[in-house]
Amino acid sequence: MTCPRDDSSEGRPAMKQHVSRVRAAVLTAAVALGAGMIAPTAVADEAEEDYSVLIVSRTLGFRHSHIPATTNAVIGLGEEHGFDVDVWDPAQPDLSMGTTPFTSTADLEKYATILFVSPVDGTNNMDPARPRLLDDSELAAFQGYIRGGGGYVGIHAATDTMHTVPWYSQLTGGGARFRNHPQNQQATMRVENPAHPSTAGLPAEWSRFDEWYNYTVNPRPDVHVLMTLDESTYNPGGGRMGEDHPIAWCQNFEGGRSWYTGAGHTNESWADPLWLGHVLSGIEWTAGLVSGGGDCVTFPEVEKILTDSTGGDAAAKAAFAALLASAKSAASAGDHDAALASLLQARTRAAGLGVDGLEGKVGDLIVWQRALSEDGGPSDADGIPVDVSIVDKPGALTLTVGDYGDGVELTAAGERPDRWRYTGDLPTLTVSDSRNSTQAAGGGWAATGQSSDFTSAAGDLPAEHLGWVPRVLTPRDGLVAGPASVTALDGGTGLATPSRLAAATAEGRRGTAELDARLILDVPVGTAEGDYSARVTVSLFPVD
């Protein structure tokens, strides 16, 4: 059974967010008699009401001509999307702060993310005596910032600075540094993970004119690759990397978030809406405002969580490690369906290990590998694929749908012999509301759900047979669950019509709310057996 797949300073006025963006998600659940139910991830993390970013484009070596265009473009993005921009670049004195902002980790913490915009320092000759972009004290402040959860965005020649600092090479991605480049030319980038926020709106094959970097090593073993370059579409020159040439990637690094994109050399890039959208979502992801596509989790990251854990059942950990290794090997070989099969088993084992964060990270790997599969791959032991459709760009009011697997088996309901029943849990949904009072206009939000009819070769079941009992997992004043939806066999309409999942008043809306519901599927005894599927649409919207 197959469901269709539908595949963000000183001396300058503060920039305030003036657009309230709303996110709805369509959650498609495959429900089968004797089969399974799952739901994939949509988006997002809680965002700050206002936030600031820092551009670092100070150069001690070759200076790229795109730096002013990039700086002004990012300032423009801030004005449009609600963040302040500080600049450290003495070559742009009208925009730059007068002294280094890398005075201490505490001073850097005011920035949600820091952009390194081609800050070449001339250290590629590996001479330790040559001045670096950041001296030892500044570097220590930056390291503390990243390890405290800070964000890093690398643009183009961000891989051509601080060559003598191994830690920075790992931050930019797997030790990959700028090696050389051919002349500027047209080439095709191929999106590898179309589910990540920074690639979700891009064409699968994106032809652009740019300066294409060759790197010293392939970063793939250590990072989450977002896009690759097709070397058959241009002449990569003497430093060619071959069939696998990553050009954009990301990772969770020492507590922070790192995102790098290798193009952007031309001034024209910074007037291209597609390119600006790519970079904006990279900024937002590193700042923790948006989420999705596996959130840049890598196999080494999950391996480290396991090896750093103490105690527990050694045999169970070994079994999990074997499944993870099998998935990693399959993914490296390009067999993403096999990787998914191992990861789905690994997630089940992770749930019983008691290692903080492990199960969720495996879930992120599943989302990532599913995005790489040609047909979505197996979703659970029964291999039923599930679809999620995204509407609008994530913003200050967002909905996240978690991924889960649950076997569905209709059994006679002991207290009601007139029916067969399935009961299970809706996956956890997270609503994040970071709107300020002006954006919220004194109101709150509501989330509703509605189901389509259940269909199979054996016949149809009206959606009125599916009901739910909503639950708020994070109770607080002003946040209430919706009423139970009564199934047809009890005289109700079930989820055939929109039913309130939860609602928040102006007083209770702020922050993050976790929701779910107990699902109840009631059908008459003797209902024709078969694999039934339905679409459950979960919507989030502001209310007065």
ZAMARGU-4260 file (C-alpha; in steps of 0.2 Angstrom, whole numbers, plus 5000, padded with zeros to 4 digits):
<rodrens>
0) 5000/5000/5000 | 5008/5017/4995 | 5003/5034/5000 | 5008/5049/4989 | 5023/5059/4995
5) 5022/5079/4995 | 5037/5083/4993 | 5067/5149/5031 | 5124/5236/5078 | 5128/5248/5085
10) 5123/5264/5076 | 5109/5255/5066 | 5090/5255/5071 | 5084/5238/5078 | 5075/5227/5066
15) 5059/5220/5072 | 5049/5206/5065 | 5033/5213/5057 | 5026/5197/5049 | 5017/5183/5058
20) 5020/5167/5049 | 5009/5152/5052 | 5013/5134/5049 | 5000/5120/5046 | 5005/5102/5043
25) 4995/5088/5035 | 4999/5072/5045 | 4995/5056/5034 | 4993/5041/5044 | 4992/5024/5036
30) 4979/5014/5047 | 4978/4995/5042 | 4968/4980/5049 | 4983/4970/5056 | 4996/4982/5049
35) 5003/4998/5056 | 5001/5017/5059 | 5015/5030/5059 | 5017/5048/5056 | 5033/5058/5050
40) 5041/5074/5056 | 5036/5091/5051 | 5045/5106/5060 | 5051/5116/5072 | 5060/5122/5088
45) 5055/5136/5099 | 5061/5152/5093 | 5065/5168/5103 | 5054/5183/5101 | 5069/5194/5094
50) 5086/5188/5090 | 5103/5194/5083 | 5116/5187/5072 | 5134/5192/5069 | 5143/5193/5052
55) 5162/5190/5053 | 5170/5195/5036 | 5186/5202/5042 | 5200/5197/5030 | 5219/5196/5033
60) 5222/5188/5016 | 5213/5187/4999 | 5196/5197/5000 | 5181/5191/4990 | 5171/5205/4981
65) 5155/5197/4986 | 5157/5201/5005 | 5148/5218/5004 | 5134/5211/4993 | 5132/5197/5006
70) 5132/5208/5021 | 5119/5219/5014 | 5108/5204/5008 | 5109/5197/5026 | 5104/5214/5033
75) 5090/5214/5021 | 5084/5197/5027 | 5085/5202/5045 | 5074/5217/5041 | 5061/5206/5032
80) 5062/5191/5044 | 5065/5198/5061 | 5083/5198/5067 | 5096/5211/5070 | 5113/5210/5061
85) 5130/5215/5069 | 5145/5216/5057 | 5164/5214/5061 | 5173/5219/5046 | 5185/5234/5047
90) 5184/5235/5028 | 5166/5240/5029 | 5168/5254/5042 | 5151/5261/5040 | 5143/5244/5046
95) 5157/5237/5056 | 5158/5237/5075 | 5175/5246/5080 | 5183/5231/5090 | 5182/5212/5090
100) 5166/5205/5097 | 5175/5189/5102 | 5179/5196/5119 | 5171/5182/5129 | 5159/5168/5127
105) 5147/5178/5138 | 5148/5192/5126 | 5145/5181/5111 | 5129/5173/5119 | 5118/5187/5113
110) 5120/5180/5095 | 5108/5166/5090 | 5121/5162/5076 | 5137/5168/5069 | 5140/5169/5050
115) 5158/5167/5043 | 5157/5176/5026 | 5173/5172/5017 | 5184/5178/5031 | 5201/5173/5022
120) 5216/5175/5033 | 5230/5168/5023 | 5235/5154/5034 | 5233/5141/5020 | 5252/5139/5020
125) 5251/5132/5037 | 5263/5144/5045 | 5259/5144/5063 | 5267/5162/5065 | 5255/5170/5052
130) 5241/5180/5060 | 5224/5171/5061 | 5207/5177/5060 | 5204/5174/5078 | 5219/5174/5091
135) 5220/5162/5105 | 5209/5172/5117 | 5196/5175/5103 | 5196/5157/5098 | 5193/5152/5116
140) 5178/5163/5117 | 5171/5156/5101 | 5174/5138/5106 | 5164/5142/5122 | 5150/5149/5112
145) 5148/5134/5101 | 5150/5122/5116 | 5136/5132/5124 | 5124/5129/5110 | 5128/5143/5098
150) 5126/5142/5079 | 5138/5143/5065 | 5135/5147/5047 | 5149/5146/5034 | 5148/5154/5018
155) 5159/5150/5003 | 5177/5154/5009 | 5173/5151/5027 | 5183/5135/5023 | 5198/5145/5019
160) 5203/5153/5036 | 5211/5147/5052 | 5219/5132/5043 | 5231/5130/5057 | 5216/5127/5070
165) 5211/5109/5068 | 5195/5112/5079 | 5189/5125/5066 | 5192/5113/5052 | 5180/5100/5062
170) 5167/5114/5065 | 5166/5119/5046 | 5164/5100/5043 | 5174/5084/5044 | 5191/5093/5041
175) 5186/5099/5023 | 5196/5114/5019 | 5197/5124/5003 | 5209/5117/4991 | 5207/5126/4974
180) 5194/5130/4961 | 5192/5131/4942 | 5186/5146/4933 | 5168/5152/4937 | 5156/5142/4927
185) 5139/5135/4926 | 5136/5118/4936 | 5123/5108/4943 | 5120/5105/4962 | 5109/5090/4967
190) 5099/5091/4982 | 5102/5076/4993 | 5091/5080/5008 | 5075/5088/5001 | 5067/5088/5019
195) 5080/5100/5028 | 5073/5117/5029 | 5088/5125/5019 | 5085/5113/5004 | 5066/5110/5005
200) 5061/5124/4993 | 5075/5121/4980 | 5074/5111/4964 | 5081/5094/4964 | 5094/5098/4951
205) 5099/5117/4953 | 5110/5124/4939 | 5119/5140/4944 | 5134/5150/4939 | 5147/5151/4953
210) 5165/5148/4959 | 5165/5129/4963 | 5177/5124/4977 | 5187/5108/4978 | 5190/5102/4996
215) 5205/5094/5004 | 5195/5079/5010 | 5177/5073/5007 | 5167/5078/5023 | 5154/5065/5021
220) 5159/5053/5035 | 5157/5066/5048 | 5143/5077/5042 | 5125/5077/5035 | 5127/5081/5017
225) 5113/5092/5010 | 5119/5095/4992 | 5132/5088/4980 | 5140/5095/4964 | 5138/5085/4948
230) 5156/5086/4941 | 5149/5079/4924 | 5141/5096/4922 | 5156/5107/4923 | 5175/5106/4923
235) 5181/5104/4941 | 5200/5106/4936 | 5215/5097/4944 | 5207/5096/4961 | 5192/5086/4956
240) 5184/5076/4970 | 5175/5063/4959 | 5158/5056/4959 | 5154/5062/4977 | 5157/5080/4978
245) 5148/5088/4993 | 5145/5107/4992 | 5133/5110/5006 | 5132/5101/5023 | 5128/5103/5041
250) 5131/5094/5058 | 5127/5095/5077 | 5145/5100/5084 | 5150/5100/5102 | 5133/5106/5108
255) 5131/5119/5094 | 5124/5119/5076 | 5135/5120/5061 | 5129/5123/5043 | 5140/5127/5027
260) 5136/5131/5009 | 5151/5132/4997 | 5143/5143/4983 | 5139/5161/4985 | 5155/5169/4976
265) 5146/5179/4964 | 5137/5196/4968 | 5122/5190/4958 | 5119/5176/4970 | 5114/5188/4984
270) 5100/5195/4973 | 5093/5177/4969 | 5078/5173/4979 | 5081/5154/4979 | 5099/5157/4985
275) 5093/5169/4999 | 5080/5157/5004 | 5093/5143/5006 | 5104/5154/5016 | 5090/5161/5027
280) 5085/5144/5032 | 5103/5140/5036 | 5103/5155/5047 | 5086/5150/5055 | 5092/5131/5058
285) 5108/5136/5066 | 5098/5148/5077 | 5086/5135/5082 | 5071/5142/5075 | 5067/5129/5062
290) 5069/5110/5062 | 5066/5095/5050 | 5074/5083/5038 | 5083/5074/5052 | 5091/5090/5060
295) 5108/5086/5053 | 5110/5071/5064 | 5125/5060/5059 | 5129/5042/5062 | 5145/5047/5072
300) 5134/5058/5083 | 5123/5044/5088 | 5138/5032/5090 | 5146/5045/5102 | 5130/5046/5113
305) 5130/5027/5115 | 5149/5026/5119 | 5148/5041/5131 | 5133/5032/5141 | 5137/5023/5157
310) 5129/5008/5164 | 5115/4998/5157 | 5114/4981/5149 | 5130/4978/5139 | 5122/4965/5128
315) 5108/4976/5124 | 5120/4990/5119 | 5130/4978/5109 | 5114/4973/5099 | 5110/4991/5096
320) 5127/4995/5091 | 5127/4981/5078 | 5111/4987/5071 | 5118/5005/5070 | 5134/4999/5061
325) 5123/4989/5049 | 5113/5005/5045 | 5128/5015/5043 | 5136/5003/5031 | 5121/5002/5021
330) 5119/5021/5020 | 5137/5022/5014 | 5134/5010/5000 | 5118/5020/4995 | 5106/5007/5000
335) 5095/5018/5011 | 5080/5006/5012 | 5092/4993/5020 | 5098/5007/5032 | 5080/5011/5036
340) 5076/4993/5040 | 5091/4992/5052 | 5087/5009/5060 | 5069/5005/5063 | 5075/4990/5073
345) 5088/5000/5082 | 5075/5013/5087 | 5065/4999/5095 | 5080/4993/5105 | 5085/5011/5109
350) 5068/5014/5118 | 5073/5001/5131 | 5091/5006/5134 | 5088/5021/5145 | 5101/5032/5136
355) 5095/5050/5136 | 5092/5057/5119 | 5097/5041/5110 | 5079/5036/5103 | 5076/5053/5097
360) 5092/5054/5087 | 5089/5037/5079 | 5072/5044/5074 | 5082/5059/5066 | 5093/5047/5056
365) 5077/5038/5050 | 5070/5055/5044 | 5086/5058/5035 | 5088/5041/5027 | 5069/5041/5022
370) 5072/5057/5012 | 5086/5049/5003 | 5076/5034/4998 | 5068/5034/4981 | 5051/5028/4987
375) 5051/5033/5005 | 5057/5016/5011 | 5049/5005/5024 | 5040/5014/5038 | 5038/5000/5050
380) 5039/4981/5051 | 5025/4980/5038 | 5033/4993/5027 | 5018/5005/5025 | 5024/5022/5019
385) 5017/5038/5026 | 5016/5055/5018 | 5017/5073/5026 | 5012/5088/5016 | 5019/5105/5022
390) 5010/5121/5020 | 5019/5138/5021 | 5036/5142/5028 | 5039/5139/5047 | 5038/5154/5057
395) 5034/5161/5075 | 5019/5149/5077 | 5024/5131/5072 | 5018/5113/5073 | 5030/5098/5075
400) 5024/5081/5072 | 5034/5067/5079 | 5037/5050/5070 | 5032/5034/5078 | 5027/5016/5074
405) 5013/5006/5081 | 5005/4990/5076 | 4987/4991/5073 | 4976/4976/5077 | 4957/4976/5079
410) 4951/4965/5093 | 4934/4962/5101 | 4931/4976/5114 | 4927/4966/5130 | 4914/4979/5136
415) 4905/4981/5119 | 4903/4964/5110 | 4895/4973/5095 | 4912/4980/5089 | 4930/4977/5085
420) 4941/4991/5091 | 4959/4998/5089 | 4966/5010/5102 | 4983/5018/5100 | 4991/5035/5103
425) 4993/5049/5091 | 5011/5054/5089 | 5017/5068/5100 | 5014/5085/5092 | 5023/5101/5098
430) 5016/5118/5096 | 5029/5132/5098 | 5022/5150/5099 | 5036/5163/5100 | 5025/5178/5093
435) 5026/5194/5102 | 5010/5202/5109 | 5009/5213/5093 | 5010/5198/5081 | 4998/5188/5092
440) 4986/5202/5092 | 4980/5198/5109 | 4975/5180/5104 | 4980/5162/5106 | 4980/5147/5094
445) 4970/5131/5091 | 4975/5115/5083 | 4961/5104/5075 | 4961/5087/5067 | 4950/5078/5054
450) 4951/5061/5045 | 4947/5056/5028 | 4937/5040/5025 | 4946/5023/5027 | 4948/5014/5010
455) 4954/4997/5005 | 4951/4984/4991 | 4938/4976/5003 | 4928/4992/5005 | 4927/5009/5014
460) 4925/5014/5032 | 4918/5031/5035 | 4929/5043/5045 | 4916/5044/5058 | 4922/5027/5064
465) 4939/5035/5070 | 4938/5046/5086 | 4951/5053/5099 | 4953/5058/5117 | 4964/5074/5116
470) 4978/5076/5129 | 4989/5090/5134 | 5006/5083/5140 | 5012/5100/5146 | 4998/5107/5157
475) 4997/5125/5162 | 4984/5139/5164 | 4976/5144/5148 | 4981/5128/5138 | 4966/5115/5137
480) 4963/5099/5127 | 4949/5098/5116 | 4933/5087/5119 | 4933/5068/5115 | 4927/5064/5098
485) 4913/5051/5099 | 4913/5037/5086 | 4898/5033/5075 | 4895/5017/5085 | 4892/5028/5100
490) 4881/5040/5090 | 4894/5053/5086 | 4903/5059/5070 | 4921/5054/5075 | 4934/5064/5065
495) 4923/5065/5050 | 4922/5083/5054 | 4935/5095/5062 | 4938/5091/5080 | 4948/5102/5092
500) 4964/5094/5098 | 4969/5109/5110 | 4968/5127/5111 | 4978/5141/5120 | 4972/5158/5126
505) 4983/5173/5125 | 4989/5170/5143 | 4993/5152/5140 | 5000/5152/5122 | 5018/5157/5125
510) 5032/5144/5124 | 5030/5126/5119 | 5015/5114/5121 | 5016/5095/5119 | 5000/5087/5113
515) 4994/5070/5108 | 4977/5060/5108 | 4971/5042/5112 | 4965/5036/5095 | 4949/5025/5095
520) 4944/5015/5079 | 4927/5007/5081 | 4920/4996/5067 | 4906/4983/5068 | 4909/4965/5071
525) 4911/4956/5054 | 4919/4971/5045 | 4928/4965/5029 | 4946/4962/5032 | 4959/4971/5022
530) 4972/4985/5023 | 4963/5001/5026 | 4971/5018/5025 | 4966/5036/5029 | 4973/5053/5030
535) 4972/5063/5046 | 4975/5081/5044 | 4981/5091/5059 | 4980/5110/5057 | 4987/5124/5068
540) 4980/5142/5067 | 4980/5158/5077 | 4963/5163/5085 | 4957/5180/5092
</rodrens>
